[in-house]
Amino acid sequence: MPPDTGPRRGRLCYVLQTYHEDSTDCGPHLYRFLEELARRVDLFVVVERAHGTVRLRGARRIYCQRWRNRVLRLLEMLAILLRARGLGYRHVFVRYSQSAMLPAPLLRLLGARVFYWNCGMMKEFFRPWNLCWRDWVFKLTVELPLWFSLKAASYVVTGTEGMARYYVDKFGLDPARVLVVPNDVDVEGFMHGVREGVRPAQGLTVLYVGRLDHPNGADRLPAIAESVCRRVPDARFVIVGGGPLLEHIRSDLVPRRIDSRVTLVGPIPNVEVARYYSQADLFVLPAIAEGMPRVLLESMAAGVPFVATAVGGVPDLVTPAQRQWLADPNDLDGFAKRAIDLLTHPEIRQQLRLEGWRRVQDFSRERISAVFVERVVGDASEPGRMDGVGAART
């Protein structure tokens, strides 16, 4: 970690849902981001669920919730956030957690500014009003808490301009209450992990990393793999991640007769994922609903070109040169064709590697942490604007 370069600016109370160093999701990225924030602000971290000892260098205070009973946990969260406010922490940032947003109205009455981070296309999965009890349970446990969190916050924070428009259009939020702060990636650290990997001597490797679920389009992977393997004889797929569709994907590969050319790795700690990027020639993300997928930032940092779908905030992440490799989410044949084109044209892959490397610098940890402090902890937040941060360069 670089040395502290100046005085800390402001105070921030940050509510983190889960801490687990061996997390299979973006947890380790977030922990290192918090350490970078701690160099810039007086940071109080509240952890809802901690697995093992919480190690966040530089954080002034860390509190891990202790109670297991749901009601007691809500009261505990209320007490610790009120304590933070009493200690002078005026800015409260909640990442995804809806239970931690319940004290938001009271905190705002006490002069706090409550920021709620969300960057998903959940509205696409809302259910109609009917008599089905499962739909009612979903509405009471998912939809209504999300509505409350979005409305109770002083500001809603999301990852891209496209997602800011999504929350304004789909949830009727005031544009002045929506801020854009992109996700970050540890560019140098990730590249170090990639350099330590070993590339296969032969063949072409297509990589997928992520949760194996419907929003990520994981159920489409067997069809894409079949089309690609038919046209590119030396291609193989490596699928990293776990989720509800893992066994469905495994069984779908057999009748397509490509099970010998697809490796299902399963879930692995995020800190180990760089070595899989080091073996990849192409990354694929056939999502039907995505906000700001950090795996695309990882792909660019690793120098791996990608084919993805033009959903959510994805078009905001790419340059014009990369945009032609985004497929319509309803055009699976077009997605597979783009993958085949890149696998059979190494010179284009090389151009996209360089394009991705230049682009990912916009999302470096240092740059995004500075933007976070300016927009969240500072008093001059500009709603819905990125001012070049994360905006594609022409």
VOVEX-129070 format. One record per residue (C-alpha): x, y, z; residue number from 0. Coordinates in pm, 1 decimal. Each point is the difference from the previous one (the first is absolute). Layout:
! VOVEX-129070
((X Y Z) NUM),
...
END
This chain:
! VOVEX-129070
((0.0 0.0 0.0) 0),
((136.2 344.5 -86.3) 1),
((76.9 232.3 289.9) 2),
((-257.3 248.1 121.8) 3),
((33.7 301.5 -226.0) 4),
((-188.3 261.0 197.9) 5),
((-249.9 81.5 272.4) 6),
((-321.0 -197.1 17.8) 7),
((-303.6 179.0 -131.9) 8),
((-328.3 -43.7 183.8) 9),
((-158.5 -291.2 182.3) 10),
((-182.4 -295.4 -149.5) 11),
((-196.3 -286.3 155.3) 12),
((-5.9 -289.1 -248.1) 13),
((-237.1 -296.8 45.6) 14),
((140.8 -319.2 -151.5) 15),
((-231.6 -299.6 -34.4) 16),
((259.8 -277.3 18.3) 17),
((370.0 -35.1 67.6) 18),
((169.4 -318.4 -115.0) 19),
((359.3 3.9 -130.3) 20),
((-67.9 -317.0 -202.3) 21),
((-317.9 142.6 -152.7) 22),
((-87.3 -129.6 -345.4) 23),
((-155.7 332.4 -101.4) 24),
((147.7 350.3 -17.7) 25),
((64.7 17.4 375.7) 26),
((382.5 21.8 -14.0) 27),
((-22.2 286.4 -251.4) 28),
((-227.0 182.8 242.1) 29),
((220.6 -59.3 304.4) 30),
((304.1 147.5 -173.4) 31),
((-213.7 291.3 -117.9) 32),
((-99.3 68.8 361.3) 33),
((366.9 2.3 96.7) 34),
((62.5 258.8 -269.4) 35),
((-294.5 203.8 130.4) 36),
((146.0 -21.0 350.9) 37),
((303.3 189.6 -126.7) 38),
((-227.0 285.4 -105.2) 39),
((-274.4 16.2 264.6) 40),
((-64.8 -84.3 364.5) 41),
((-167.4 -337.1 -64.2) 42),
((-240.9 -184.8 230.0) 43),
((-89.9 -341.0 -145.5) 44),
((-306.0 -192.2 121.0) 45),
((4.1 -365.6 -107.4) 46),
((-330.0 -185.2 6.1) 47),
((150.0 -349.8 -32.1) 48),
((368.5 -67.4 55.4) 49),
((168.3 -332.2 -75.4) 50),
((325.2 5.5 190.9) 51),
((195.7 304.4 113.9) 52),
((-74.3 319.9 -190.9) 53),
((323.8 149.8 -130.8) 54),
((-47.6 343.4 -154.1) 55),
((319.9 198.6 32.8) 56),
((-47.1 364.0 86.6) 57),
((-365.5 -17.2 107.5) 58),
((-46.4 214.3 311.1) 59),
((-278.5 -216.6 141.6) 60),
((-139.5 -343.7 -87.8) 61),
((-314.5 -148.1 151.6) 62),
((-123.5 -352.6 -80.1) 63),
((-359.5 -82.1 84.4) 64),
((-30.8 -261.4 273.5) 65),
((-366.6 -88.4 37.3) 66),
((-156.9 -280.4 -204.5) 67),
((-365.7 68.9 69.1) 68),
((-140.2 207.5 -287.1) 69),
((-185.0 250.5 217.9) 70),
((298.8 44.4 230.6) 71),
((225.6 48.5 -302.5) 72),
((-224.1 282.1 -125.2) 73),
((12.5 165.9 339.8) 74),
((376.7 -53.2 13.0) 75),
((39.4 164.8 -342.3) 76),
((-213.5 293.6 111.9) 77),
((208.6 40.6 316.0) 78),
((336.7 -12.2 -177.2) 79),
((-105.6 245.1 -272.9) 80),
((-134.8 238.7 263.1) 81),
((330.1 -36.4 183.6) 82),
((186.9 80.0 -322.1) 83),
((-213.4 308.6 -47.0) 84),
((72.4 104.2 358.3) 85),
((371.4 -35.7 -69.7) 86),
((-30.1 246.7 -285.0) 87),
((-37.1 -231.8 -298.2) 88),
((-243.9 193.2 -216.8) 89),
((37.3 -207.3 -316.8) 90),
((-136.6 -356.8 9.1) 91),
((55.6 -226.6 -301.2) 92),
((-196.5 -326.3 -24.7) 93),
((96.0 -249.3 -269.4) 94),
((-302.6 -207.3 -107.7) 95),
((-117.5 -87.7 352.8) 96),
((-368.5 79.1 41.8) 97),
((-20.8 -76.7 371.2) 98),
((270.9 259.3 65.8) 99),
((-218.6 257.5 -176.7) 100),
((-281.8 -26.0 256.5) 101),
((157.0 267.1 227.0) 102),
((47.6 235.4 -298.2) 103),
((-302.6 228.0 68.6) 104),
((109.1 53.7 362.0) 105),
((361.6 58.8 -99.8) 106),
((-109.2 260.5 -253.2) 107),
((-205.5 175.4 268.9) 108),
((321.2 14.6 203.1) 109),
((181.7 171.7 -284.7) 110),
((168.7 -298.0 -163.3) 111),
((29.7 -53.0 -373.7) 112),
((-81.1 -362.3 -83.4) 113),
((135.2 -145.1 -325.6) 114),
((-140.0 -327.2 -131.7) 115),
((200.4 -193.7 -258.7) 116),
((-186.5 -221.0 -244.7) 117),
((100.9 -98.7 -350.4) 118),
((-231.2 -274.0 -120.1) 119),
((-295.6 -31.0 -236.1) 120),
((-229.6 -145.3 264.6) 121),
((-311.3 167.6 -142.9) 122),
((19.5 -244.2 -293.2) 123),
((-78.4 -283.2 242.3) 124),
((-284.4 162.6 195.1) 125),
((-315.8 -208.3 6.0) 126),
((-357.9 99.6 -78.7) 127),
((-261.4 39.0 269.9) 128),
((-199.2 -323.7 22.2) 129),
((-116.3 -261.1 250.7) 130),
((310.6 -220.7 -18.4) 131),
((154.4 -13.0 346.8) 132),
((351.9 -36.0 -138.6) 133),
((-38.2 327.8 -186.0) 134),
((-126.0 167.6 316.0) 135),
((299.4 -129.8 196.6) 136),
((232.6 133.4 -271.8) 137),
((-169.4 339.3 9.7) 138),
((17.8 22.9 378.0) 139),
((360.3 -120.8 32.9) 140),
((162.2 139.9 -315.6) 141),
((-204.6 261.7 -181.7) 142),
((-135.9 209.8 286.2) 143),
((332.6 15.5 193.0) 144),
((171.3 115.5 -320.1) 145),
((-261.7 269.3 -59.9) 146),
((37.9 118.0 359.6) 147),
((380.6 9.9 -22.8) 148),
((-4.8 201.2 -322.0) 149),
((-254.2 248.1 134.7) 150),
((148.9 31.3 351.4) 151),
((350.9 87.2 -116.3) 152),
((122.5 356.6 -32.4) 153),
((174.1 -115.6 -316.6) 154),
((-2.1 -320.3 -202.3) 155),
((346.8 -86.5 -129.5) 156),
((51.9 -221.3 -304.5) 157),
((280.0 -94.3 -234.9) 158),
((-65.9 158.6 -340.7) 159),
((-201.9 270.7 -171.2) 160),
((-216.8 -265.1 -165.1) 161),
((-87.0 -150.1 336.6) 162),
((-73.7 346.9 138.7) 163),
((-255.6 44.9 -276.9) 164),
((-136.8 -347.3 77.6) 165),
((-77.2 93.7 362.2) 166),
((-154.4 328.6 -105.7) 167),
((-219.0 -163.1 -266.4) 168),
((-93.8 -323.9 176.7) 169),
((-36.6 122.0 358.8) 170),
((-98.1 362.5 -55.7) 171),
((296.7 140.8 191.5) 172),
((88.3 367.1 -19.0) 173),
((309.5 25.7 -225.8) 174),
((150.4 240.3 253.7) 175),
((1.9 -286.0 254.0) 176),
((195.0 -245.4 -218.0) 177),
((379.9 8.4 6.0) 178),
((240.6 -193.5 -221.4) 179),
((311.3 -155.9 152.7) 180),
((140.8 -293.8 -201.4) 181),
((142.7 -318.7 139.6) 182),
((377.6 -22.2 11.7) 183),
((260.4 -263.2 -76.7) 184),
((354.4 -42.9 131.2) 185),
((161.8 22.5 -343.0) 186),
((361.6 -58.6 102.4) 187),
((-81.7 -262.8 259.0) 188),
((-220.7 -190.8 -240.5) 189),
((261.7 10.7 -272.9) 190),
((256.5 -139.6 244.9) 191),
((-227.4 -298.8 61.4) 192),
((-45.1 -51.6 -372.6) 193),
((374.4 9.6 -66.9) 194),
((45.3 -282.3 252.0) 195),
((-239.4 -223.7 -194.9) 196),
((100.5 -240.7 -276.7) 197),
((-164.7 9.9 -341.8) 198),
((-84.8 -330.6 -169.6) 199),
((244.9 -99.2 -270.6) 200),
((-275.2 -79.9 -251.3) 201),
((-358.6 82.8 -76.9) 202),
((-223.7 296.6 70.6) 203),
((-165.7 50.3 337.1) 204),
((-332.8 176.5 48.5) 205),
((-61.2 104.3 360.5) 206),
((-310.5 79.5 202.1) 207),
((28.5 119.5 360.5) 208),
((-304.9 74.0 212.4) 209),
((-303.7 -131.4 175.0) 210),
((-179.8 -267.6 -198.2) 211),
((-348.5 146.9 -2.9) 212),
((-261.3 128.5 -242.8) 213),
((80.6 375.2 18.5) 214),
((361.5 -74.1 -97.5) 215),
((-121.8 -208.2 -293.1) 216),
((178.6 -310.0 128.1) 217),
((-270.3 -226.3 -144.7) 218),
((107.2 125.5 -345.1) 219),
((358.2 -118.8 34.3) 220),
((-53.8 -356.3 -133.6) 221),
((-165.7 127.2 -320.4) 222),
((274.9 258.7 -50.7) 223),
((269.1 -261.6 65.6) 224),
((-160.7 -238.5 -249.0) 225),
((-6.4 263.2 -275.8) 226),
((358.2 107.7 67.4) 227),
((144.2 -350.5 29.6) 228),
((-165.9 -100.0 -325.8) 229),
((173.3 282.5 -188.0) 230),
((328.9 17.6 193.8) 231),
((134.9 -355.1 38.4) 232),
((274.1 88.1 249.9) 233),
((-222.5 210.1 230.2) 234),
((-83.8 -103.6 353.4) 235),
((-209.0 167.5 268.4) 236),
((85.3 50.1 366.5) 237),
((-292.4 98.6 223.5) 238),
((92.7 132.1 345.0) 239),
((-270.6 52.9 260.2) 240),
((-280.0 -162.9 190.5) 241),
((-371.2 58.1 21.4) 242),
((-344.1 -149.9 -55.7) 243),
((63.4 -86.9 -365.9) 244),
((322.6 -196.3 46.1) 245),
((-157.6 -345.0 -31.2) 246),
((-233.2 116.0 -278.1) 247),
((301.4 113.1 -201.8) 248),
((184.1 -324.0 69.8) 249),
((-291.8 -210.6 -123.5) 250),
((-58.9 224.3 -304.4) 251),
((354.4 -53.8 -125.5) 252),
((-39.3 -377.9 -45.0) 253),
((-269.5 -11.0 -274.5) 254),
((190.3 272.6 -185.1) 255),
((307.7 -226.9 9.1) 256),
((230.8 272.9 121.7) 257),
((42.8 -107.8 362.1) 258),
((361.3 -100.7 -74.0) 259),
((74.7 354.7 -120.3) 260),
((-156.6 188.5 289.8) 261),
((156.8 9.1 345.7) 262),
((-227.9 87.9 291.4) 263),
((235.0 126.3 270.0) 264),
((-264.8 90.1 257.6) 265),
((30.8 287.2 250.6) 266),
((350.8 115.2 96.4) 267),
((124.6 289.3 215.4) 268),
((16.0 323.3 -196.4) 269),
((366.1 39.9 93.4) 270),
((76.6 -309.5 -211.7) 271),
((-192.9 97.4 -310.8) 272),
((287.1 187.3 -168.7) 273),
((171.2 -323.2 -98.9) 274),
((-303.7 -100.4 -205.1) 275),
((7.1 329.7 -185.1) 276),
((368.6 -67.5 -71.1) 277),
((-102.5 -310.8 -195.7) 278),
((-280.4 166.8 -196.3) 279),
((-9.9 125.8 -357.8) 280),
((-356.1 131.5 26.4) 281),
((-245.2 85.9 277.0) 282),
((-378.3 -32.2 -40.9) 283),
((-289.3 148.9 197.0) 284),
((-340.5 -79.2 -158.9) 285),
((-199.7 180.1 274.1) 286),
((-364.9 97.7 -37.3) 287),
((8.6 243.3 294.9) 288),
((319.0 157.7 132.5) 289),
((91.8 325.9 167.7) 290),
((374.7 55.8 -2.9) 291),
((167.8 -342.0 -26.1) 292),
((340.7 17.0 163.3) 293),
((104.4 -311.9 -194.0) 294),
((28.2 217.7 -312.1) 295),
((241.3 227.3 187.1) 296),
((195.2 -309.1 106.5) 297),
((2.7 -120.1 -359.1) 298),
((139.0 331.2 -124.2) 299),
((259.4 12.9 278.6) 300),
((109.0 -352.1 -96.3) 301),
((30.1 91.3 -367.3) 302),
((-278.9 -236.1 -107.0) 303),
((-243.6 125.4 -267.7) 304),
((-366.3 -71.3 60.2) 305),
((-338.4 -54.4 -159.6) 306),
((-290.6 116.5 216.5) 307),
((-359.9 111.9 -29.8) 308),
((-110.9 361.6 -21.1) 309),
((-204.9 3.2 320.7) 310),
((-16.1 233.1 300.2) 311),
((320.0 193.6 50.3) 312),
((218.2 -216.4 -227.6) 313),
((-4.0 244.5 -297.4) 314),
((132.0 272.0 234.5) 315),
((308.4 -208.2 80.8) 316),
((129.4 -45.1 -352.6) 317),
((167.2 212.1 -266.1) 318),
((-138.5 34.2 -354.4) 319),
((250.3 -263.8 -116.1) 320),
((-127.1 -244.9 262.5) 321),
((-367.5 82.2 -52.8) 322),
((-29.3 -197.3 -323.4) 323),
((69.0 -312.3 204.4) 324),
((-313.7 51.2 209.9) 325),
((-293.1 -209.8 -116.9) 326),
((-370.6 58.0 40.9) 327),
((-109.7 -206.1 302.4) 328),
((-264.0 -172.0 -215.0) 329),
((242.4 -91.1 -280.5) 330),
((179.8 -313.7 113.0) 331),
((117.4 -78.8 -353.9) 332),
((149.8 348.8 -27.6) 333),
((178.0 -52.3 331.8) 334),
((151.6 -329.8 -115.6) 335),
((99.4 151.9 -335.3) 336),
((191.7 279.1 174.7) 337),
((181.8 -255.7 213.3) 338),
((91.1 -205.2 -308.0) 339),
((121.2 309.8 -183.8) 340),
((234.5 95.7 282.8) 341),
((133.8 -352.0 47.6) 342),
((84.0 -24.7 -369.7) 343),
((158.8 346.5 -26.1) 344),
((295.5 27.5 242.2) 345),
((94.4 343.9 -130.8) 346),
((-336.8 141.3 110.8) 347),
((39.6 -164.0 339.9) 348),
((335.5 172.0 37.3) 349),
((-152.3 338.4 -88.6) 350),
((-275.3 -54.8 258.1) 351),
((253.7 -100.6 265.7) 352),
((171.4 336.5 -39.0) 353),
((-335.0 181.0 -13.9) 354),
((-114.2 -169.9 320.2) 355),
((324.0 75.9 179.5) 356),
((-30.3 370.8 -82.1) 357),
((-366.9 5.2 95.6) 358),
((35.3 -173.2 336.5) 359),
((231.2 273.9 127.0) 360),
((-315.3 210.7 39.1) 361),
((-114.2 -242.8 269.1) 362),
((319.1 -27.2 203.3) 363),
((-39.6 -19.9 375.6) 364),
((176.5 330.0 57.1) 365),
((-214.0 190.0 -249.2) 366),
((-335.4 -141.9 107.9) 367),
((74.2 46.5 372.1) 368),
((72.1 367.4 -68.0) 369),
((-330.7 29.9 -186.5) 370),
((-179.9 -177.3 285.6) 371),
((135.2 245.1 255.4) 372),
((-90.1 297.4 -216.4) 373),
((-353.1 -114.4 -75.1) 374),
((-97.9 -169.8 326.8) 375),
((202.8 157.4 278.4) 376),
((36.2 339.6 -165.7) 377),
((-276.3 257.3 -3.5) 378),
((-6.6 69.2 -372.3) 379),
((-141.9 -320.7 -144.8) 380),
((-112.8 25.8 -358.8) 381),
((-302.4 -228.2 -53.9) 382),
((1.3 -237.9 -293.0) 383),
((330.5 120.7 -144.0) 384),
((328.3 -181.7 -43.6) 385),
((207.2 294.2 -132.1) 386),
((213.6 -237.2 -205.8) 387),
((39.4 -263.4 269.0) 388),
((-111.8 -320.2 -163.0) 389),
((-136.1 184.2 -303.0) 390),
((124.8 -164.0 -318.3) 391),
((270.0 188.3 -181.9) 392),
((-35.8 56.6 -369.4) 393),
END
